Amino acid sequence: MAIEITDRAVDEIKRLMQKEGVDAGGLRVGIKGGGCSGLSYNLGFDTEARRGDKVFERDDVRLFCDLKSYIYLNNTVLDFDSGLMGKGFQFLNPNARNTCGCGESFSV
């Protein structure tokens, strides 16, 4: 049971961490209420894991997820698309029953 990070997402996270001057820590992923489908994804840099976090690591990139969010994000793949119609970070979430058109919110 995990949250997978694709090679493209790892590369983009590293690029953004360098651009923002984030030397340690990693990316915090979570969910919050809101969006057109009821729940929305939340991303941001964090300096360290918090008590109770699930921590996933790939190629020196750490991903932090609180337990409440992990219930909804378990088995999700975090990807990044930079093509002409790319949407940036994308969550391929098998737990989502409905997803809005923009892909930024979902319901279970």
C-alpha positions as CSV (number, residue, x, y, z in Angstrom):
1,M,0.0,0.0,0.0
2,A,1.5,3.3,-1.1
3,I,1.4,6.4,-3.1
4,E,3.6,6.0,-6.2
5,I,5.5,8.8,-7.8
6,T,6.4,8.6,-11.5
7,D,9.7,9.6,-13.0
8,R,8.2,12.7,-14.5
9,A,6.8,13.8,-11.1
10,V,10.1,13.1,-9.4
11,D,11.9,15.3,-12.0
12,E,9.5,18.1,-11.6
13,I,9.5,18.0,-7.8
14,K,13.3,18.2,-7.8
15,R,13.2,21.1,-10.2
16,L,10.7,23.0,-8.1
17,M,12.6,22.3,-4.9
18,Q,15.7,23.7,-6.4
19,K,13.9,26.7,-7.8
20,E,12.2,27.4,-4.4
21,G,15.4,26.8,-2.5
22,V,14.0,23.8,-0.6
23,D,17.1,21.9,0.6
24,A,15.5,19.3,2.9
25,G,12.1,17.8,3.5
26,G,9.8,17.0,0.7
27,L,6.4,17.3,-0.8
28,R,3.3,17.1,1.3
29,V,0.3,15.7,-0.4
30,G,-3.2,15.7,1.0
31,I,-6.8,16.3,0.5
32,K,-9.2,18.9,1.8
33,G,-12.9,19.6,1.5
34,G,-13.9,21.7,-1.5
35,G,-13.7,21.8,-5.2
36,C,-16.6,21.0,-7.6
37,S,-16.6,17.3,-6.7
38,G,-16.3,17.6,-2.9
39,L,-12.7,16.9,-2.2
40,S,-9.6,18.5,-3.6
41,Y,-6.0,17.6,-3.8
42,N,-3.4,19.7,-1.9
43,L,0.3,19.9,-2.6
44,G,3.0,21.9,-0.9
45,F,6.6,21.7,0.4
46,D,7.2,20.7,4.0
47,T,10.5,20.6,5.9
48,E,9.8,17.3,7.6
49,A,7.3,14.5,8.3
50,R,4.8,15.1,11.0
51,R,3.8,12.6,13.7
52,G,1.7,9.8,12.1
53,D,2.6,10.7,8.5
54,K,3.0,8.1,5.9
55,V,6.3,8.8,4.1
56,F,7.2,7.5,0.6
57,E,10.5,8.0,-1.1
58,R,11.8,7.7,-4.6
59,D,15.1,8.9,-6.1
60,D,15.8,11.2,-3.1
61,V,12.3,12.7,-3.2
62,R,10.2,12.3,-0.1
63,L,6.4,12.5,-0.1
64,F,4.6,13.1,3.2
65,C,0.9,12.2,3.6
66,D,-1.2,12.5,6.8
67,L,-3.3,9.4,7.7
68,K,-6.7,11.0,7.0
69,S,-5.6,11.9,3.5
70,Y,-4.0,8.5,3.0
71,I,-7.3,6.8,3.4
72,Y,-8.4,8.5,0.1
73,L,-5.0,8.5,-1.6
74,N,-3.8,4.9,-1.0
75,N,-2.7,3.3,-4.3
76,T,-2.7,6.7,-6.1
77,V,-0.1,7.5,-8.7
78,L,1.3,11.1,-8.7
79,D,2.3,12.0,-12.2
80,F,3.3,15.2,-14.0
81,D,2.4,16.2,-17.6
82,S,4.1,19.1,-19.3
83,G,2.8,18.6,-22.8
84,L,0.8,21.1,-24.8
85,M,-2.4,20.2,-23.1
86,G,-0.5,19.2,-19.9
87,K,-2.2,19.9,-16.6
88,G,0.9,19.8,-14.3
89,F,0.7,17.4,-11.5
90,Q,-2.0,14.7,-11.9
91,F,-3.4,12.3,-9.4
92,L,-4.4,8.9,-10.9
93,N,-6.6,7.9,-8.0
94,P,-8.3,4.5,-8.1
95,N,-10.4,5.5,-5.1
96,A,-12.1,8.4,-6.8
97,R,-15.6,7.6,-8.0
98,N,-16.1,10.9,-9.8
99,T,-13.6,13.5,-10.9
100,C,-14.2,17.0,-12.1
101,G,-13.2,18.1,-15.6
102,C,-10.1,19.9,-14.4
103,G,-8.9,16.8,-12.4
104,E,-8.3,18.9,-9.3
105,S,-11.2,17.5,-7.2
106,F,-12.9,14.2,-6.7
107,S,-15.5,12.3,-4.7
108,V,-15.6,8.8,-3.3
